[in-house]
Amino acid sequence: MFWSLLVEIITSLVLFTFAIDLFKRKGIVQYVRQEGPQLHNYKEGTPTAGGIIFMLLFILFYLFSNTLVKNEYFLGILLGSVFFGSIGLIDDTISFTSKHSKGLTAKNKFLLQISFSILLYFILTFTGTLRGSSIKLHDLSINLGWFYPVFFVLYLTMFSNAVNVTDGLDGLSGGCALITAAGIQIFLWLSGITDFSMMFLSGALLGFLWFNIKPASIFMGDTGSLGLGGIFGIIALLNGDILIISGLSLMFMIEILSVVIQVSSFKLFNRRVFRMSPIHHHFELLGWEETTVVLRFWLINIMGAVLSLIIVLI
């Protein structure tokens, strides 16, 4: 199985080498949001939607792994990646065809996320993939009863948005996703679950991250960020251990929480807590270099992963 990971990494590097020039010629490029930091204006014109490549590569190799080792997570992870990646693909397509940073409206994107989450819940329930109505906070199990379907939809939607809002600096979301994927894979193996999804997601991300670190030659776009969030969210729900997997995804949780705090504070008190949210822009506006923000956020995610795995082991 591990030799196929090496093949995937090499394939990813080769595909992105060709994709960068191809996407630039086809006009599949980044358009900078006017409301974002002016520090990012130089990013305009950089190829985007790299998530199309690493998501397809992940799905291909994950399908291959399932022919060798069957696992109960397969259907959920596959559908999560396809459903949420598709929302991102629609958003990216609207953006580069209209030559504007705005793709789907926030309302339409949210409605699609909710709709696909509901659909995924029913599919996994009727196929027997999703069992029970409990979540775990490590050793503590909580039966949510009738509220579980609501929790499922909200948590999955939240997770897809968490990765999406983190995708704002060169290498930030891709690096954090790689750390989270590696941590979840170790957690699954420690739990006795023979699923190789996160190993192959890591392989696909390695090739992308090679070209995404500053100065980025390509961005993941919403296809990648929403797809990644859908994958991580569905794994947490299938496994049930919300606390551990949220800890393995610590930086994503901090990023989405910063947005919730900022919006809530402004709506309720007409005051901003941060100079700008998500929180990585706050530190940029405080004067931190982009690379400094990215590396420190990677370290925070690594600390979250390490502490979560220590909790599992003890």
Salt bridges, closest charged atoms under 4 A:
GLU35 OE2 - ARG33 NH1 3.24
GLU72 OE1 - ARG131 NH1 3.21
ASP91 OD1 - LYS109 NZ 3.78
ASP139 OD1 - HIS138 NE2 3.73
ASP170 OD1 - LYS43 NZ 2.55
ASP222 OD2 - LYS109 NZ 2.79
ASP241 OD2 - HIS138 ND1 3.92
GLU255 OE2 - HIS280 ND1 2.82
GLU284 OE2 - HIS40 NE2 2.78
GLU284 OE1 - HIS281 ND1 3.02
GLU290 OE2 - LYS43 NZ 2.80
GLU290 OE1 - LYS214 NZ 3.18
